[in-house]
Amino acid sequence: MRSIPEYDLDATTWHKSSYSGGSGDNCLEVTHDHLPALIPVRDSKHPHGPKLVFRAQTWSAFVEAVIEVRI
């Protein structure tokens, strides 16, 4: 798997999850700037903290599983 240099992630546009809710707690942000292969993810409360990078297939499977649990 390819890695993404930290400076590339600092210059990207992040989007908060639509499932985060209005209270501002437990928010997840993702960026689609590195599609289609990689999906970087970070904690919105700690934007300069660690970022996780998932393969697109893995991220899609995770999102589908979360949606199934919420239903």
Rosetta blueprint (number, residue, H / E / L):
1 M L
2 R L
3 S L
4 I L
5 P L
6 E H
7 Y H
8 D H
9 L H
10 D H
11 A L
12 T L
13 T L
14 W L
15 H E
16 K E
17 S L
18 S L
19 Y L
20 S L
21 G L
22 G L
23 S L
24 G L
25 D L
26 N L
27 C L
28 L E
29 E E
30 V E
31 T L
32 H L
33 D L
34 H L
35 L L
36 P L
37 A L
38 L E
39 I E
40 P E
41 V E
42 R E
43 D E
44 S L
45 K L
46 H L
47 P L
48 H L
49 G L
50 P L
51 K E
52 L E
53 V E
54 F E
55 R E
56 A H
57 Q H
58 T H
59 W H
60 S H
61 A H
62 F H
63 V H
64 E H
65 A H
66 V H
67 I H
68 E H
69 V H
70 R H
71 I L
